[in-house]
């Protein structure tokens, strides 16, 4: 047998001899290596494996090693002499894969969310979630005092934040797959996801009640919003949990990407700059990324899409908008030198449905007349308890409820549990606050008298002084039909003004949206309201005045209702919806109210009716 093998080898020429094939190093085998340790040979081998061997000489000449591969941009390739755009995109697309090579296989964590189903999150996002600063969101109700009205509204900022992080990543990944020419990097995707996850870190007890009602009254001399606290809490979360090395390990470039994440949450950090492009985290060619988490241009962002779906689900209110279609049709177009997220022209109705849903949620839930008064009462309890509740912050320094926003160590400890802390306290200094909260639980609430509006639809320009003046006027608005035998005082009344709109004051947010057509998806156009439907609202903002009576006695309540109707007459406000029921002897005294009734009753002798008829001549 051995001689036969020797004879066969002798008979064959050297060129015909079998040779062991050279072992190839595949991308999968290279994944065991640290990319930052690659030399020029490994870099060129990777190029060949990716079908980019034609540019190997260029990379050798520039001495490109693995440590600099992640920082190569389009402009760098241009300087290296790689001019064709197609080749540039191919190279950048291949280099983005190195993230997966460097990190190794990712083990994403799966969350079972009732709104979005099974949600996979990047390990870095899970690390952020598993911090005390993020976990506190489990104990902050998404809808604040609304839970006292809607039994299902028990969801918290925690699950909403996870939902926004998921949707933000979903959208940016969809744009990347749909338009690879946008050069969206893995860094960009991860930053957008982190911003979505952390955008609500700064919410205080009972969410918007804290920054919209409590802080303005407790500290009227400062301008503070939860967005600012979100930035402060994000910095605190990163520092306290030593996450910067982990972020760099996952490919983020610090501090640039930290600035980018904070800009995604709250907009430009330096608003005093004279530069045309005020963002520092990314250049203008990535402007569309700033519309994903908190869209300052038209308000259409992943934050809203999540809370519309989530709140409707928990409130038991029908959701008329569909974020899944928006994700399917979203693409980036260039408008006046800036790249914006646009959608198909046929989706304009879906976006109007989205804002209609927003208005419905405000009308029926967020600004519910009972929910609002409960939050007002909680605010009053917090104000009375403010100085008597101490929270320990950095270096052992103590803070009150209203000053804890100045120290994130202390603010981390503030959640809705403050309610129970006051309610179950035996401290005598908390007695007044405790009584208010007990009244809420026993449903001894301030009584709703009604709602009204200015007849001329002008902006009310309300201040705290204006509200107090109105409360004094209500006490003095004795009905012209005669005294009621009850002496009412200004402190017996509470006046609030509710502003409801489509998110941009009096403006129509869809006017700031751009659309593309099927025939040319690269060209963006505006679509205005009159091009869509005549059934759309004629205006996009309204202000409603609500009046409450603070006492529990029936005689006082009956008198207060009549004072309220007389007050509306005196101030030329609209008639309360139940005005003819609570004060039937007063409503005929105002000519315009009576005139409308006559017009509806087809009284042809009425001056109003003649005026109405004249419109149709």
Secondary structure, 3 states (H helix, E strand, C coil): CHHHHHHHHHHCCHHHCCCCCCCCCCHHHHCCCCHHHCCHHHHHHHHHHCCCHHHHHHHHHCCCCHHHHCCCCHHHHHHCCCCCHHHHHHHHHHHHCHHHHHHCCCCCEEEEECCCEEEEECHHHHHHHCCHHHHHHHHCECCHHHHHCCCCCCCEHHHHHHHHHHHHHHHHHHHHHHCHHHCCCHHHHHHHHHHHHHCCCCCECCEHHHHHHHHHHHCCCCCCCHHHHHHHHHHHHHHHCCCHHHHHHCCCCCCHHHHHHHHHHHCCCCCCCCCCCCCCCCCHHHHHHHHCCCCCCCCCCHHHHHHHHHHHHHHCCCCCCCHHHHHHHCEEEEECCEEEEEEEHHHHHHHHHHHHHHHHHHHHHHCCHHHHHHHHHHHHHHHHHHHHCCEECHHHCEECCCCHHHCHHHHCCCCCHHHHHHHCCCCHHHHHHHHHHHHHHCCCCCEEEEEECECCCCCCCCCHHHHHHHHHHHHHCCCCCCCCCCCCCHHHEEEEEEEEECCCCCCCHHHHCCEECCCCCCCEECCCHHHCCCCCCCCCEEEEEEEEECCCCHHHHHHHHHHHHHHHHHCCECCCCCHHHHCHHHHCCCHHHHHHHHHHCCCCCCHHHHHHHHCCC
